[in-house]
Amino acid sequence: KGWKAKKNSTVSSQSDSGAIMVPEEKEKLTERIQDLEKEQDSNIDSISELSRKLEVAENNCTEYAEKCKRLIELNQKQKEEIMRLWDDDANKEKVNNGSNG
């Protein structure tokens, strides 16, 4: 609707000489439309490429999140093992100190 309103208003526009400039204005508008269509196609291509890159990035994030989760679990197991070994060592010292005392 907006396009028709502009188009209709240009039909009645006149230059300083009073001549109607429809063909020139129509040609300019046609060129502008073609430029915008090319730009739109380029934008669509860019969006497609960015979408693909985003999908790759999301997959990488998922993969890294899984690796982090496994490392955290491994770290927790190692902490537990260290604590158990410290406890075992402390218990052995208690037993040794008790038999020597």
N, C-alpha and C positions, 0 to 999 in steps of 0.2 A: 504494500500500500504506500509506504514511504517513497519507494522508487517511482511509482506512477505519479505521485504528487510532484516530485521534482521534475520528472520527465515532462509532465503537462505544463509546469511553470516555465520550462525552458522553451517550449514551443512558442509561447507568446512573448518571450523576451526579444528585445531589439537592440541593435548597436546604436551608436551615436548618429549614424547616417540614416537610421530608421529601417534598415534591412533586417529581416528575420534571419538569425544565425543558427537555425536548426541543424543543417548538415554538419557544420564545423563542431558544434556542441555535441551532436550525436556521435561524431567520430571520436572526439575527446573522451566522451563517456564510455564508448565502446572500448577504446584503448585502455582506459582506467579499469574497466571491468575485467578485461583480459589480464592486465597486470595483477589485479587482486586475485583472480582465479589461479594464476601462476604462483603467487605468494601463498595462497591457501594450500595448493598442492604441495609446495615446499614445506609448509608448516605441518601438514599431515604426515609427510615423510619424516620430518624431525620428531614428531610425536611418536610415530611407530618405532623409530630408532631408540628414543628415550624409554619407551615402554619395554623394549627388548633389554636395554641396559638395566632397567629397574628390576626386571625379572631375574637377570643374572645376579644382580646385587642381593636381591632377596634370597636367592638360593645360596649364595655365599654366606649371608648372615645366618641362615638356618644351619648350614654346615659348621660355621664357627661356633654357633651357640651350642651345638651338640658336642663339639670338641671341648669347649669350656666346661660344659656339664660333666663330661667324663674326667677332665683334669681335676675339677673340684671334688668329685667322688674319690678319685685316686688320692688326692691330697688329704682328704678326711681319713681314708684308710691308713695312710702313712702316719698321720698324727696319732691315730688310735694305737698303731703298732709301736710307735715311739713311747707313748705313755705306758703301754703294757710292759715294754722292755725296761723303762725306768722303774716301774713298780716291782718287776721281777728282781732287778738289781738291788733296789732298796730292801726287799724282803731277804735276799741272800745276805746283805750286809747285816741285817738285824740278827739273822740266824748265826752268822759267823761271830758277831760281837757278843751275842748271848753265850756261845760255847766257849769263847775266850775269856769272858768275864768271870 
